[in-house]
Amino acid sequence: MRKVLVTLLAVVLMVGMLMSGCAKEVVPTEPISPTAPSPTTIEPPTTPTATTPTTPTTPTVTPPTTPAGEQVYSVLDPRSNQVPIPFQGLSPRLDTLEGKTVIVANCHGGNEESMEPVASQIMALVPTCNAIYLSTNSTRKINASEWDMITDADALILGHDY
């Protein structure tokens, strides 16, 4: 049993090394004849043409070198270059919902079961509050009048489906 586990571990490590590129490429010890394809070369599908057929070649990439002969590699920064946005903070809380307009916006759809009752519950708890449920999804976007309604509201409860 132990021998099987050790063998399995060795196979897993070898596959991992091959997939990560850590293992060296196997180079055949015998010379390959010019007519036989290389083991690592994949020939494109042949189409009948009137021209003379050519042997497929594998492109090679040689990294640039310094005058001392050292290889130079370029690395991309995955963090991106974003313009800094100044911190604005949260809006102050409302003292009361009495006489206020609250928009309950369900962006992208998908969570109607939890978002639809919020507007009716607010109006049941605070009868003078005007709570409006607004639903959008990937096919229906917010139009200009709805956007004006959102920006003119006293409060916004925003929900997403993720």
Kinemage of the C-alpha trace (Angstrom):
@kinemage 1
@onewidth
@group {chain A} dominant
@subgroup {mainchain}
@vectorlist {calphas} color= white
{ca met a 1} P 0.000 0.000 0.000
{ca arg a 2} L 2.826 2.381 0.903
{ca lys a 3} L 4.599 1.696 -2.406
{ca val a 4} L 1.392 2.564 -4.306
{ca leu a 5} L 1.032 5.851 -2.403
{ca val a 6} L 4.658 6.801 -3.026
{ca thr a 7} L 4.288 6.006 -6.739
{ca leu a 8} L 1.054 8.000 -6.927
{ca leu a 9} L 2.707 10.966 -5.173
{ca ala a 10} L 5.642 10.830 -7.601
{ca val a 11} L 3.257 10.822 -10.580
{ca val a 12} L 1.300 13.770 -9.174
{ca leu a 13} L 4.508 15.750 -8.576
{ca met a 14} L 5.781 14.954 -12.059
{ca val a 15} L 2.517 16.056 -13.693
{ca gly a 16} L 2.572 19.240 -11.633
{ca met a 17} L 6.137 20.000 -12.682
{ca leu a 18} L 5.348 19.357 -16.329
{ca met a 19} L 2.275 21.588 -16.236
{ca ser a 20} L 4.132 24.424 -14.501
{ca gly a 21} L 7.068 24.257 -16.886
{ca cys a 22} L 9.598 23.329 -14.170
{ca ala a 23} L 10.596 20.056 -15.773
{ca lys a 24} L 13.120 20.114 -18.581
{ca glu a 25} L 11.984 19.335 -22.090
{ca val a 26} L 12.851 15.806 -23.212
{ca val a 27} L 15.232 15.933 -26.169
{ca pro a 28} L 15.544 12.795 -28.310
{ca thr a 29} L 19.018 11.230 -28.225
{ca glu a 30} L 18.826 9.908 -31.794
{ca pro a 31} L 18.940 12.267 -34.734
{ca ile a 32} L 15.620 12.654 -36.507
{ca ser a 33} L 15.573 12.220 -40.255
{ca pro a 34} L 14.565 15.326 -42.245
{ca thr a 35} L 11.480 13.603 -43.654
{ca ala a 36} L 10.066 12.460 -40.312
{ca pro a 37} L 8.156 15.070 -38.302
{ca ser a 38} L 9.565 16.156 -34.935
{ca pro a 39} L 7.758 14.634 -31.919
{ca thr a 40} L 6.805 18.133 -30.697
{ca thr a 41} L 5.773 19.456 -34.127
{ca ile a 42} L 2.112 19.374 -35.095
{ca glu a 43} L 1.628 19.452 -38.807
{ca pro a 44} L -1.183 21.628 -40.150
{ca pro a 45} L -3.883 19.907 -42.188
{ca thr a 46} L -2.790 19.488 -45.766
{ca thr a 47} L -4.742 21.044 -48.582
{ca pro a 48} L -4.063 20.304 -52.233
{ca thr a 49} L -2.102 23.145 -53.818
{ca ala a 50} L -0.043 23.583 -56.958
{ca thr a 51} L 2.987 24.819 -54.989
{ca thr a 52} L 5.829 22.709 -53.700
{ca pro a 53} L 5.122 21.461 -50.139
{ca thr a 54} L 7.315 22.831 -47.385
{ca thr a 55} L 8.374 21.298 -44.099
{ca pro a 56} L 6.559 22.896 -41.120
{ca thr a 57} L 8.802 24.729 -38.690
{ca thr a 58} L 8.338 25.452 -35.020
{ca pro a 59} L 8.766 29.159 -34.204
{ca thr a 60} L 11.322 29.965 -31.521
{ca val a 61} L 11.339 32.962 -29.213
{ca thr a 62} L 14.687 34.240 -28.028
{ca pro a 63} L 14.560 36.776 -25.189
{ca pro a 64} L 16.667 39.929 -25.659
{ca thr a 65} L 20.105 39.933 -24.089
{ca thr a 66} L 22.280 42.567 -22.444
{ca pro a 67} L 25.776 43.403 -23.746
{ca ala a 68} L 27.116 40.978 -21.127
{ca gly a 69} L 25.014 38.202 -22.683
{ca glu a 70} L 22.475 37.974 -19.839
{ca gln a 71} L 18.859 37.399 -20.791
{ca val a 72} L 16.395 40.229 -20.124
{ca tyr a 73} L 12.762 39.523 -19.312
{ca ser a 74} L 9.887 41.997 -19.195
{ca val a 75} L 7.166 41.605 -16.588
{ca leu a 76} L 3.728 43.226 -16.621
{ca asp a 77} L 2.316 44.717 -13.425
{ca pro a 78} L -1.126 43.162 -12.844
{ca arg a 79} L -2.236 45.994 -10.532
{ca ser a 80} L -2.991 48.487 -13.343
{ca asn a 81} L -2.441 52.235 -13.263
{ca gln a 82} L -5.590 53.823 -11.864
{ca val a 83} L -6.117 57.496 -11.211
{ca pro a 84} L -6.499 57.931 -7.429
{ca ile a 85} L -10.079 58.702 -6.373
{ca pro a 86} L -10.404 61.013 -3.366
{ca phe a 87} L -12.125 59.486 -0.334
{ca gln a 88} L -15.622 60.855 0.070
{ca gly a 89} L -17.050 58.864 2.978
{ca leu a 90} L -20.610 57.771 3.576
{ca ser a 91} L -23.603 60.040 3.383
{ca pro a 92} L -25.009 60.999 6.786
{ca arg a 93} L -27.905 58.910 8.071
{ca leu a 94} L -31.404 60.311 7.898
{ca asp a 95} L -32.911 61.247 11.274
{ca thr a 96} L -36.273 59.855 10.241
{ca leu a 97} L -37.992 58.335 7.233
{ca glu a 98} L -41.136 60.434 7.838
{ca gly a 99} L -41.973 62.299 4.627
{ca lys a 100} L -38.881 61.001 2.814
{ca thr a 101} L -38.588 59.242 -0.549
{ca val a 102} L -36.702 55.942 -0.464
{ca ile a 103} L -35.794 54.061 -3.656
{ca val a 104} L -35.308 50.295 -3.356
{ca ala a 105} L -33.326 49.473 -6.509
{ca asn a 106} L -32.796 45.855 -7.525
{ca cys a 107} L -29.924 46.025 -9.989
{ca his a 108} L -29.318 43.134 -12.401
{ca gly a 109} L -32.394 41.226 -11.147
{ca gly a 110} L -32.234 37.785 -9.624
{ca asn a 111} L -33.076 38.630 -6.011
{ca glu a 112} L -36.671 39.820 -6.350
{ca glu a 113} L -37.850 37.582 -3.481
{ca ser a 114} L -35.795 39.534 -0.970
{ca met a 115} L -35.880 43.031 -2.523
{ca glu a 116} L -39.578 43.460 -3.486
{ca pro a 117} L -40.941 43.209 0.082
{ca val a 118} L -38.499 45.846 1.399
{ca ala a 119} L -40.370 48.811 -0.119
{ca ser a 120} L -43.771 47.596 1.121
{ca gln a 121} L -42.370 46.868 4.596
{ca ile a 122} L -40.899 50.381 4.845
{ca met a 123} L -44.248 51.915 3.880
{ca ala a 124} L -46.044 49.648 6.396
{ca leu a 125} L -43.687 50.742 9.197
{ca val a 126} L -43.564 54.445 8.210
{ca pro a 127} L -46.844 55.359 6.451
{ca thr a 128} L -45.673 58.866 5.459
{ca cys a 129} L -42.573 57.493 3.699
{ca asn a 130} L -42.738 57.099 -0.058
{ca ala a 131} L -40.826 53.848 -0.802
{ca ile a 132} L -40.516 52.939 -4.483
{ca tyr a 133} L -39.328 49.552 -5.756
{ca leu a 134} L -37.254 49.786 -8.957
{ca ser a 135} L -36.149 46.606 -10.736
{ca thr a 136} L -33.613 46.337 -13.555
{ca asn a 137} L -31.862 43.416 -15.178
{ca ser a 138} L -29.283 42.745 -17.858
{ca thr a 139} L -31.794 43.475 -20.637
{ca arg a 140} L -33.630 46.437 -19.077
{ca lys a 141} L -31.412 49.342 -18.065
{ca ile a 142} L -32.300 52.378 -15.937
{ca asn a 143} L -33.747 55.086 -18.154
{ca ala a 144} L -33.239 58.855 -17.715
{ca ser a 145} L -36.453 59.481 -15.726
{ca glu a 146} L -35.625 56.627 -13.316
{ca trp a 147} L -32.085 57.959 -12.921
{ca asp a 148} L -33.508 61.403 -12.061
{ca met a 149} L -35.848 59.733 -9.550
{ca ile a 150} L -32.868 57.984 -7.923
{ca thr a 151} L -30.745 61.138 -7.704
{ca asp a 152} L -33.661 63.178 -6.295
{ca ala a 153} L -34.534 60.580 -3.620
{ca asp a 154} L -33.644 61.063 0.035
{ca ala a 155} L -32.304 57.498 0.396
{ca leu a 156} L -31.356 54.561 -1.798
{ca ile a 157} L -31.317 50.881 -0.895
{ca leu a 158} L -29.284 49.140 -3.595
{ca gly a 159} L -29.311 45.404 -4.163
{ca his a 160} L -27.342 43.188 -6.556
{ca asp a 161} L -27.769 39.538 -7.467
{ca tyr a 162} L -24.285 38.555 -6.361
